Amino acid sequence: NIEGSIHCHGFAWTNDDYHMANIYKGNNLFYVSMYDHMYQRGYVRNVPGAPMCACAENMAIVTRADCTEIRAEEQFKFSWNATAPDGEQASMELIKVKRLHFNACQGKDADNNNRDNDLEAYYRKLSNSQLTPRPSESDTATPDLNDLRMSLVGKESGNCNKAITEFLETKGIKVPGTDN
């Protein structure tokens, strides 16, 4: 490859306000971008023509991306008041976040097998679409997963060039040597 080695990393969260991936998404962003990648590994440059940090739809086309998820150790206080009105008897309060653990994502592939440290597999697990088909069968896949696959095109030979050619054609640019 003339471009050399490239590292792509992402994270995802659900729309559930109480899901750990959503609650701690800011912590995950800081850990991955500032601590792990910049401070620890020295990754400080972007791919030419793409931002260093952005949502997937604004990123370069890549075969895959690593992924980080958070596990939190939290301390809660539970209370019960038997004399309170129905529906208000129990209460729960977060007392302390003891520790955040940043781990390689644990995802699922299209056959529901474990596939870790892979953004697409983790996204599939979060979106509860473990059996979502590949892009060639996209009419039955969830729209969000299909949108992610516009940037993460898979390791199959020719996928990157095909995705780039298709993107350029949406902008009215014909790539020489393609028969579309």
C-alpha positions in Angstrom: 0.0 0.0 0.0 1.4 3.4 -0.9 -0.5 5.1 2.0 1.1 3.0 4.7 -0.4 1.6 7.8 -3.7 3.2 9.0 -5.5 2.7 12.3 -9.2 3.3 12.5 -11.0 3.2 15.8 -14.6 3.9 16.8 -17.2 3.5 19.5 -21.0 3.3 19.5 -23.9 3.8 21.9 -27.6 3.1 22.0 -30.5 5.5 22.2 -31.3 4.1 25.7 -30.6 6.9 28.1 -29.8 4.3 30.9 -27.4 2.1 28.8 -23.8 2.2 30.0 -22.6 2.9 26.5 -24.8 6.0 26.3 -24.1 7.3 29.8 -20.3 7.1 29.5 -19.9 8.0 25.8 -18.1 11.2 26.6 -15.6 9.3 28.8 -15.1 6.8 26.0 -14.4 9.6 23.5 -11.9 11.2 25.8 -10.2 7.9 26.7 -9.8 6.7 23.0 -8.9 10.0 21.4 -6.9 11.9 24.0 -5.4 9.3 26.3 -5.0 6.0 24.5 -4.4 7.2 20.9 -2.7 10.6 21.3 -0.9 10.3 24.7 -0.1 6.6 24.8 0.4 5.7 21.1 1.2 9.0 19.5 -1.6 8.9 16.8 -1.9 12.6 16.0 -2.6 12.8 12.2 -5.7 12.2 10.2 -6.1 10.4 6.9 -5.7 13.0 4.2 -9.2 14.2 3.2 -10.9 12.9 6.3 -11.3 14.3 9.8 -9.3 12.8 12.6 -12.5 12.5 14.7 -16.1 12.5 13.4 -19.2 10.5 13.1 -18.9 7.4 10.8 -20.8 9.0 7.8 -18.0 11.7 7.7 -15.1 9.3 7.9 -12.9 7.7 5.2 -13.9 4.3 3.8 -12.1 1.5 5.6 -12.3 -2.2 5.8 -12.9 -2.3 9.5 -12.4 -0.4 12.8 -11.3 -1.3 16.2 -13.7 -0.5 19.0 -13.7 0.3 22.7 -16.6 -0.2 25.2 -16.9 0.8 28.9 -17.8 -1.3 31.9 -18.5 0.8 35.0 -18.3 -0.2 38.7 -21.1 1.8 40.3 -22.4 2.0 43.8 -26.1 2.5 44.3 -28.4 3.2 47.3 -31.8 1.5 47.3 -34.6 2.7 49.6 -38.1 1.4 50.3 -40.8 3.4 52.0 -43.9 1.2 52.7 -46.1 4.2 53.5 -45.4 6.0 50.2 -48.1 6.0 47.5 -48.0 3.1 45.0 -45.3 3.5 42.4 -43.2 5.8 44.7 -42.3 3.2 47.4 -38.9 2.2 45.9 -36.1 4.6 44.9 -32.6 4.1 43.7 -29.7 6.7 43.8 -26.3 6.4 42.2 -23.9 7.2 45.0 -20.5 6.7 43.3 -18.9 5.7 40.1 -16.0 3.6 41.5 -14.1 2.9 38.3 -14.5 2.9 34.5 -12.9 0.0 32.6 -12.2 0.6 28.9 -12.2 -2.7 27.0 -12.1 -4.0 23.5 -15.8 -4.2 22.3 -17.5 -7.5 22.5 -19.6 -7.9 19.4 -21.5 -10.5 17.3 -20.9 -11.3 13.6 -23.7 -12.0 11.0 -23.8 -15.6 12.2 -24.1 -14.6 15.9 -20.6 -15.7 16.7 -18.5 -13.6 19.1 -16.3 -11.1 17.2 -14.4 -8.7 19.5 -12.7 -5.4 18.9 -14.7 -4.8 15.8 -17.0 -1.7 15.5 -19.5 -3.3 13.1 -19.9 -6.4 15.2 -20.4 -4.2 18.4 -22.9 -2.0 16.6 -24.8 -5.1 15.5 -24.9 -6.3 19.1 -26.1 -2.9 20.4 -28.8 -2.6 17.7 -30.1 -6.1 18.5 -29.7 -7.2 14.9 -27.3 -10.0 15.4 -28.4 -11.7 12.2 -28.3 -8.6 9.9 -27.2 -9.6 6.4 -24.2 -8.2 4.6 -24.6 -5.1 2.3 -25.4 -7.3 -0.7 -28.7 -8.2 1.1 -29.2 -4.7 2.5 -32.9 -4.5 1.9 -33.6 -6.5 5.0 -30.9 -4.9 7.2 -31.4 -2.1 9.7 -30.9 1.3 8.1 -28.4 2.4 10.7 -26.2 -0.7 10.3 -26.4 -0.2 6.5 -25.3 3.5 7.0 -22.3 2.3 9.1 -21.4 -0.2 6.3 -21.0 2.8 3.9 -17.8 3.5 5.8 -16.9 0.0 7.1 -17.0 -2.0 3.9 -15.4 -5.3 5.0 -12.3 -7.2 4.2 -13.4 -8.9 1.0 -11.2 -8.1 -1.9 -12.1 -5.0 -3.9 -14.7 -3.7 -1.4 -12.8 -0.4 -0.7 -12.3 0.4 -4.4 -15.9 -0.5 -5.1 -17.2 1.7 -2.3 -15.0 4.6 -3.3 -16.1 4.3 -7.0 -19.7 4.3 -5.9 -19.3 7.3 -3.7 -17.5 9.3 -6.5 -20.4 8.4 -8.9 -22.9 10.0 -6.4 -20.9 13.2 -6.9 -21.0 12.8 -10.8 -17.4 11.6 -11.1 -16.7 8.7 -13.3 -13.6 6.6 -12.5 -11.7 5.6 -15.6 -11.6 1.8 -16.1 -14.9 1.0 -14.4 -17.8 -0.4 -16.4 -20.8 1.1 -14.6 
